[in-house]
Amino acid sequence: MPHCTIEYAKSLEQQIQPSALMTLVYQATASSDLFEAENIKTRCMAFEHHMRGDQILDFIHVTLRILSGRSVEQKQALSQAVLDQLKQTQLQGVSFTVGVREMHRDIYAKYVS
């Protein structure tokens, strides 16, 4: 835990590799000291078609799905740490957003074969 999903405009691949985005998100999440580094799962999904309002604008959005039990302050610090890492890319004309979503600990199920 957590599950980190990075959604981004495919056109950004001309400026930054998906692996670089995953590394940035992983580093910020690992440095939060909320999770064991080996349990952080990071995935990327590129979107070729996207709009904000009636404009096509580049974006990077990170969703961090974490088990319940963390304080609001911990979740705020986590989202800010990820946002700060993304801003270090110095990409211009890009909307960066981060959201933290809780998964109820008693309902989450996992199986590894």
C-alpha positions in Angstrom: 0.0 0.0 0.0 -0.5 2.7 -1.4 -1.6 2.4 -5.0 -0.3 5.5 -6.9 -2.0 6.1 -10.3 -0.6 8.7 -12.5 -2.8 10.0 -15.3 -1.2 12.4 -17.8 -1.6 13.9 -21.3 0.2 11.6 -23.8 1.7 14.7 -25.5 3.9 15.2 -22.4 5.9 12.1 -23.4 7.8 14.4 -25.7 9.1 16.2 -22.6 9.2 13.5 -19.8 9.2 9.8 -19.8 6.5 7.9 -17.8 9.3 6.1 -15.8 10.5 9.5 -14.7 7.0 10.4 -13.5 6.7 7.1 -11.6 10.1 7.7 -10.0 9.1 11.2 -8.8 5.8 9.9 -7.3 7.5 6.9 -5.7 10.2 9.1 -4.1 7.7 11.5 -2.6 5.5 8.7 -1.3 8.5 6.8 0.1 9.9 9.9 1.8 6.5 10.5 3.6 7.5 7.7 6.1 3.8 6.6 6.0 4.5 3.4 4.0 7.1 0.7 3.6 8.9 1.5 0.3 8.6 -2.0 -1.1 4.8 -1.8 -0.7 4.4 1.3 -2.9 2.7 0.5 -6.2 3.0 3.0 -9.0 1.2 3.0 -12.4 0.9 5.4 -15.3 -1.9 5.9 -17.8 -1.5 8.2 -20.8 -4.6 9.9 -22.2 -4.5 10.9 -25.9 -7.9 12.6 -25.7 -8.7 15.0 -22.9 -10.2 18.5 -22.4 -10.5 21.0 -19.6 -13.6 23.1 -20.2 -13.4 23.6 -24.0 -9.6 23.6 -24.2 -7.0 20.9 -24.7 -4.5 21.5 -22.0 -1.7 19.2 -20.7 -2.1 17.7 -17.3 -0.7 15.3 -14.7 -3.0 14.0 -12.1 -1.9 11.6 -9.3 -4.4 9.6 -7.3 -3.0 8.0 -4.1 -5.2 5.2 -2.8 -4.3 4.5 0.8 -5.8 2.4 3.6 -7.9 4.3 6.2 -6.4 5.3 9.4 -4.2 8.3 8.5 -4.9 11.8 9.8 -6.0 14.7 7.6 -2.6 16.3 8.3 -0.7 13.2 7.1 -2.8 13.0 3.9 -2.3 16.8 3.2 1.5 16.4 3.7 1.5 13.4 1.4 -0.4 15.1 -1.4 1.8 18.3 -1.1 5.0 16.2 -1.2 3.9 14.5 -4.4 2.8 17.9 -5.9 6.2 19.4 -4.9 8.1 16.6 -6.6 6.0 17.0 -9.8 6.6 20.8 -9.9 10.4 20.1 -10.0 10.0 18.8 -13.5 9.6 22.5 -14.5 7.1 21.5 -17.2 5.4 24.6 -18.5 1.7 25.0 -19.3 0.8 21.8 -17.4 -1.9 21.4 -14.7 -0.6 19.4 -11.8 -3.2 17.9 -9.4 -2.9 15.3 -6.6 -5.8 13.5 -4.7 -5.6 11.1 -1.8 -8.5 8.6 -1.5 -9.0 6.3 1.4 -9.8 2.6 1.0 -11.6 1.3 4.1 -9.1 -1.1 5.9 -11.8 -3.6 6.8 -13.1 -3.9 3.3 -9.9 -4.0 1.3 -9.0 -7.5 0.1 -5.7 -8.7 -1.3 -4.3 -12.0 -2.7 -0.9 -12.6 -4.2 -0.2 -15.9 -5.9 
